[in-house]
Amino acid sequence: MKKCYLLFAVALFSGWLHAQQTIRRCGTVEYVEQMMAQDPSLAGHMEDAEDQLQQALRDIQYNKTEAAVTTIPVVVHVVYRNSLDSLSDNRIQSQIDLMNKIFSKAYADTVSVPANWKSLVVDTKIQFCLAKQDPNGFLTNGITRTKTSTNMFFSSSNDVKHTSTGGEDAWNRDKYLNIWTCNLGGGLLGYAQPPGGNAATDGVVILYTCFGNPGTLSPYDLGKTAVHEVGHWLGLKHVWGDDSGACTGDDLINDTPNQAGSTYGCPGFPQTDNCTNTSPGYMFMNYMDYCDDGCMHLFTKDQSTRMGGVLNSSRILVKISNPGCTPGVNGISVIHGDEELDIFPNPNTGGHLSVSLPGDFQGTVSLSVFNLLGEKLLETKKTCNPSDKILLDMNSFEGGVYVLQARYGDYFFTRKIVLDK
């Protein structure tokens, strides 16, 4: 078994490469390092996310239940200078369609996976939709368009993710996967924020010429860059472990062979190196390597399990608390932030949890508590008068993280509960 490393290792490169060169560049590793340098507390948050993931993976192994399909609402923020980089709605939809085929094992190019690894190709049970409700619950097509005077954006500044710096602010990361497309500089095709990062910058950034199926930048014009970066967003690392050929790094995946470094172009099978020197060699056609789009063909079983574990831990709110793929009712606001729902005490040491609804609410409220597997552990309905508090008995719950869901009328809230026993 390969040695485990918790966080992304340092990737060494001789210099920045221009995006038009035929070399795939993912900026996720450097981006994480930059964010850690700016915010030293980020390392601890990412460790917490990994700890939660490992617990979720143990729970998945223990329960061995068949995973239901999770559909993640996506908002695509098109940040453009002119008509060339203002992508059409059809091209954006083509990217979502491609992701759905790839993540469900329905994309035709899985036939190109070598026989040695065909049994590892699985349906990840993950799907994507362009959001049909915005953060206030109003109807949307899941696309924002922002005209900018910024000629080029860079991962080091994250300017594309903020309206104040020429980009577009993120939508609530607990309800949406944010994808930005723009003229991305620094020789990058894309970069992603893995689990545990800051809420205001959470999501994926893609060079506009690589977005959609087809895009316009050959050989990265089949939409695989977004697949790669969404893999990072769901907790996957590069298959070579970002260790610069030392064979000691790890992608934390057991069914991907140890690999010395990234792979470029479209090599023939098999490929071996000093880390895996016998056939079938290393898995260069994995979506988490750097091959040309036409030669990337699979996620493995264990990669699928890890992504599912992320959706059962640090990204569970996206999994269970979001009606964003369902159109709003006549434009009525049906998703609301947490500011109107108060729970106390949180963290909780056991005993009763007090839930307060907006002061003017009167009627029936439905409260549910879920664990990080998405299993409903408690459900109750109460008829409330204005300013009433609802008490939930948490004595029977073990210590850990849970999700409280509240529904009343057209309102929908979620809050994370921490039991510190």
C-alpha positions in Angstrom: 0.0 0.0 0.0 1.3 3.5 -0.9 2.3 5.8 1.9 -0.4 8.4 2.8 0.0 12.1 2.8 -2.8 14.3 4.1 -2.4 17.4 2.0 -1.3 18.2 -1.5 2.5 18.2 -1.8 4.5 20.9 -3.5 4.7 20.5 -7.3 7.9 21.8 -8.8 7.9 23.3 -12.2 10.6 25.1 -14.1 8.4 28.1 -15.0 5.0 29.3 -16.0 3.8 27.9 -19.4 1.6 29.8 -21.7 -2.0 28.4 -21.9 -1.7 28.0 -25.7 1.1 25.4 -25.5 0.0 21.8 -25.8 0.9 21.0 -22.2 -1.9 20.5 -19.6 -1.4 22.6 -16.6 -3.6 22.3 -13.5 -3.0 24.9 -10.9 -4.7 23.2 -7.9 -1.5 22.3 -6.0 0.0 25.8 -6.3 -3.3 27.4 -5.5 -3.7 25.4 -2.3 -0.1 26.4 -1.3 -0.8 30.1 -2.0 -4.0 30.0 0.0 -2.2 28.4 3.0 0.5 31.0 2.8 -2.1 33.7 3.0 -4.2 32.0 5.7 -2.1 29.6 7.9 -5.4 28.3 9.5 -6.4 26.7 6.2 -4.1 23.7 6.8 -6.1 22.9 9.9 -9.4 23.2 8.1 -8.2 20.9 5.4 -7.0 18.4 7.9 -10.5 18.5 9.6 -12.1 17.9 6.2 -9.8 14.9 5.6 -10.6 13.6 9.1 -14.3 13.8 8.4 -13.8 12.1 5.0 -11.9 9.2 6.6 -14.7 8.7 9.1 -17.2 8.8 6.2 -15.2 6.2 4.3 -15.1 3.9 7.4 -18.9 4.3 7.7 -19.4 3.5 4.0 -17.2 0.4 4.4 -19.2 -0.7 7.5 -22.6 -0.1 6.1 -21.9 -1.3 2.5 -25.2 0.3 1.3 -25.8 1.0 -2.4 -25.3 4.7 -2.9 -28.2 6.7 -4.3 -27.5 9.2 -7.1 -26.5 12.6 -5.9 -27.3 15.5 -8.2 -25.2 18.6 -7.6 -26.6 22.0 -8.6 -24.0 24.0 -10.6 -23.8 27.7 -11.3 -21.5 28.7 -14.2 -20.1 32.2 -13.8 -19.1 33.4 -17.3 -16.6 36.3 -16.8 -16.0 37.7 -20.3 -14.3 40.6 -22.1 -16.0 40.2 -25.5 -18.0 37.8 -27.5 -15.1 35.4 -27.9 -15.1 34.3 -24.3 -18.8 34.8 -23.6 -19.8 31.2 -23.9 -23.2 30.2 -25.4 -25.8 28.5 -23.2 -25.6 25.4 -25.5 -21.8 25.2 -25.0 -22.3 25.4 -21.2 -25.0 22.7 -21.2 -22.7 20.5 -23.3 -20.1 20.6 -20.5 -22.7 19.5 -17.9 -23.9 16.8 -20.3 -20.4 15.5 -20.7 -19.7 15.5 -17.0 -22.9 13.5 -16.4 -21.9 10.9 -19.0 -18.4 10.5 -17.6 -19.4 10.4 -13.9 -22.1 7.8 -14.7 -19.9 5.5 -16.9 -22.0 6.4 -19.9 -19.3 8.1 -22.0 -18.4 6.1 -25.1 -14.6 6.4 -24.7 -14.6 4.0 -21.8 -14.1 1.3 -24.5 -10.5 2.6 -24.7 -9.7 1.6 -21.1 -7.2 -1.3 -21.2 -8.6 -4.7 -20.4 -6.5 -4.8 -17.2 -8.5 -1.9 -15.7 -12.0 -2.2 -17.3 -13.4 -3.7 -14.1 -12.4 -0.6 -12.2 -14.6 1.7 -14.3 -17.7 2.5 -12.3 -20.8 4.7 -12.1 -19.8 7.2 -9.5 -23.5 7.9 -8.7 -22.8 11.6 -9.1 -24.6 13.9 -11.5 -24.8 17.6 -12.2 -27.5 20.0 -13.2 -27.5 23.7 -14.1 -29.2 25.3 -11.1 -32.9 26.2 -11.5 -33.0 28.3 -8.3 -30.7 31.1 -7.4 -29.6 31.6 -3.7 -32.8 33.5 -3.0 -35.0 30.8 -4.5 -35.8 32.7 -7.7 -35.8 31.0 -11.1 -32.5 30.9 -12.9 -30.8 29.0 -15.8 -27.7 28.4 -13.6 -25.6 30.8 -15.6 -24.3 34.3 -14.6 -22.6 36.6 -17.1 -20.2 39.3 -16.0 -18.5 41.7 -18.4 -15.1 42.6 -17.1 -12.3 45.0 -18.0 -9.7 42.6 -16.6 -7.7 41.1 -19.5 -6.5 38.0 -17.6 -7.1 36.4 -14.3 -4.7 34.5 -12.1 -5.1 31.8 -9.4 -2.7 33.7 -7.1 -5.2 36.6 -6.6 -8.5 34.7 -7.1 -9.9 37.9 -8.6 -12.3 36.1 -10.9 -14.2 35.0 -7.8 -15.1 38.4 -6.5 -17.3 41.1 -8.1 -15.1 43.8 -6.5 -12.1 42.7 -8.5 -13.7 42.3 -11.9 -15.2 38.8 -11.4 -18.3 37.4 -9.9 -19.0 36.5 -6.3 -19.6 32.8 -5.4 -23.0 31.5 -4.7 -23.4 29.6 -1.4 -21.0 26.7 -1.6 -23.2 24.6 0.6 -25.9 24.7 -2.0 -24.0 24.9 -5.3 -20.8 23.9 -7.2 -19.4 27.2 -8.5 -17.6 27.1 -11.8 -16.0 30.2 -13.2 -14.9 30.5 -16.9 -12.6 33.3 -17.9 -9.4 34.2 -19.7 -7.2 32.3 -17.2 -3.5 33.3 -17.1 -0.3 31.7 -15.8 -0.3 28.9 -18.3 -3.2 27.2 -16.5 -6.1 25.3 -18.0 -7.9 25.3 -14.7 -7.6 25.1 -10.9 -9.9 23.9 -8.1 -10.4 24.4 -4.4 -10.4 21.1 -2.6 -12.6 20.4 0.5 -11.8 22.5 3.6 -11.1 25.8 1.9 -12.7 29.2 2.4 -16.4 29.5 1.5 -16.0 32.8 -0.5 -13.6 31.2 -3.0 -15.0 27.6 -3.2 -15.3 26.1 -6.6 -13.5 25.5 -9.9 -12.0 27.9 -12.5 -11.6 26.9 -16.1 -9.9 28.6 -19.1 -12.8 29.5 -21.4 -11.3 27.9 -24.5 -11.2 24.5 -22.6 -14.8 24.7 -21.5 -17.6 22.7 -23.2 -17.7 19.8 -25.6 -16.3 20.9 -27.9 -14.1 23.8 -26.7 -11.7 25.6 -29.0 -8.2 24.8 -27.6 -6.9 21.6 -29.1 -6.0 19.0 -27.7 -8.0 20.2 -24.6 -11.2 20.8 -26.4 -13.4 17.8 -25.3 -14.4 19.2 -21.9 -12.1 17.0 -19.8 -10.4 19.9 -18.0 -13.6 20.6 -16.0 -13.9 16.9 -15.2 -10.3 16.9 -13.8 -10.9 20.0 -11.7 -14.3 18.8 -10.4 -12.4 15.7 -9.3 -10.2 17.9 -7.2 -13.3 19.7 -5.8 -14.6 16.3 -4.8 -11.3 15.4 -3.0 -9.2 13.6 -5.6 -5.5 14.3 -6.0 -3.3 13.8 -9.0 -2.6 10.1 -9.6 1.2 10.6 -9.2 0.8 12.1 -5.8 2.6 15.4 -6.6 5.9 14.0 -5.4 8.1 14.9 -8.4 9.2 11.3 -9.2 10.2 10.2 -5.7 7.6 7.3 -5.6 6.7 8.2 -2.0 3.8 10.5 -2.8 0.2 9.2 -2.8 -3.1 10.0 -4.3 -4.8 8.2 -1.3 -6.3 5.7 -3.8 -5.5 2.0 -3.6 -6.5 0.9 -7.1 -4.3 3.5 -9.0 -0.7 2.2 -9.5 2.1 4.2 -8.0 3.3 6.7 -10.6 6.5 8.8 -10.9 5.0 12.0 -12.5 2.4 13.5 -14.8 1.8 12.2 -18.3 1.5 14.4 -21.4 0.2 13.9 -24.8 -1.4 10.6 -25.8 1.0 7.8 -25.1 0.5 4.1 -26.1 -0.4 1.4 -23.6 1.4 0.2 -21.5 3.6 2.9 -19.9 6.0 2.0 -17.1 8.3 4.1 -14.9 10.6 3.7 -11.9 7.6 3.6 -9.6 5.7 0.9 -11.5 8.1 -0.8 -13.8 6.1 -3.9 -15.0 3.0 -4.2 -17.2 0.3 -3.0 -17.1 2.3 0.0 -15.8 0.7 3.2 -14.5 -2.8 4.6 -15.3 -2.0 7.5 -17.5 -5.5 7.6 -19.0 -7.0 8.4 -15.6 -8.9 11.7 -15.4 -6.6 12.9 -12.7 -3.5 12.7 -14.9 -2.5 15.3 -17.6 -3.0 13.5 -20.9 -4.7 15.1 -23.8 -8.5 15.1 -23.6 -8.8 12.4 -26.2 -6.8 10.0 -24.0 -8.5 10.5 -20.6 -11.0 7.7 -20.0 -11.7 6.7 -16.4 -12.3 7.2 -12.7 -11.7 4.1 -10.7 -13.8 2.4 -8.0 -11.7 3.8 -5.2 -11.7 7.3 -6.7 -15.5 7.0 -6.9 -15.6 5.9 -3.2 -13.5 8.8 -2.1 -15.7 11.3 -4.0 -18.7 9.7 -2.4 -17.1 10.1 1.0 -16.5 13.8 0.4 -20.2 14.1 -0.3 -20.9 12.3 2.9 -18.7 14.6 5.0 -17.4 18.1 4.2 -19.7 18.6 1.2 -22.8 16.9 2.7 -24.9 20.0 2.6 -24.6 20.1 -1.2 -25.8 16.4 -1.1 -28.8 16.6 1.1 -29.9 20.1 1.7 -30.3 21.6 -1.8 -33.5 21.8 -3.9 -31.5 23.9 -6.4 -32.2 21.5 -9.3 -36.0 22.0 -8.8 -37.6 25.1 -10.3 -38.9 27.6 -7.8 -42.7 27.8 -7.3 -43.8 30.9 -9.4 -40.5 32.5 -8.5 -41.3 32.3 -4.8 -38.2 32.2 -2.6 -37.8 28.7 -1.4 -34.1 28.6 -0.4 -33.0 30.8 2.4 -29.8 31.4 4.2 -29.2 30.4 7.8 -29.5 33.9 9.3 -33.2 33.4 10.1 -32.8 30.0 11.8 -31.1 30.0 15.2 -30.0 26.9 17.1 -28.5 26.9 20.6 -26.2 25.7 22.0 -24.1 24.8 19.0 -21.7 23.1 19.5 -23.8 21.0 21.9 -22.6 18.7 24.7 -25.7 16.7 24.6 -29.2 17.3 26.1 -31.6 19.5 24.3 -31.1 21.7 21.3 -33.2 24.9 21.0 -34.4 25.8 17.5 -35.8 29.3 17.0 -37.7 30.3 13.8 -38.2 33.9 12.6 -40.2 35.9 15.1 -43.3 36.4 12.9 -43.7 32.7 11.8 -46.9 30.9 12.7 -47.8 27.4 11.4 -46.4 23.9 11.0 -42.6 23.3 10.8 -40.9 20.0 9.9 -37.5 19.4 11.5 -35.2 16.5 10.4 -31.7 15.5 11.6 -29.3 13.6 9.3 -26.0 12.0 9.9 -23.0 12.4 7.5 -24.2 9.3 5.5 -27.4 11.2 4.7 -29.5 8.9 6.9 -32.4 10.6 8.6 -32.1 9.9 12.3 -34.9 12.2 13.7 -38.0 13.8 12.2 -40.7 15.8 14.0 -43.4 18.3 13.1 -44.5 21.1 15.3 -47.2 23.7 15.1 -45.6 27.0 16.2 -46.8 30.4 17.3 -44.7 33.6 16.8 -41.3 33.5 18.8 -41.8 29.8 19.8 -38.7 27.7 20.4 -38.6 24.0 19.5 -36.6 21.7 21.7 -34.9 18.6 20.2 -33.7 15.9 22.5 -30.1 15.0 21.4 -29.2 12.7 24.4 -29.3 9.5 22.3 -27.0 10.9 19.6 -23.3 10.1 19.6 -20.7 12.8 19.4 -20.0 14.1 15.9 -21.4 16.3 13.1 -25.0 16.3 12.0 -27.2 18.3 9.7 -30.5 19.9 10.8 -33.1 20.6 8.1 -36.1 22.8 8.7 -39.0 23.3 6.3 -42.0 25.5 6.7 -44.2 26.9 4.0 -42.0 27.8 1.1 -39.0 28.2 3.3 -36.1 25.7 3.5 -33.1 25.9 5.9 -30.2 23.8 6.8 -27.7 24.1 9.6 -24.7 22.0 10.7 -24.9 20.7 14.3 -21.8 19.7 16.3 -22.2 17.4 19.3 -19.1 17.5 21.4 -19.6 14.5 23.8 
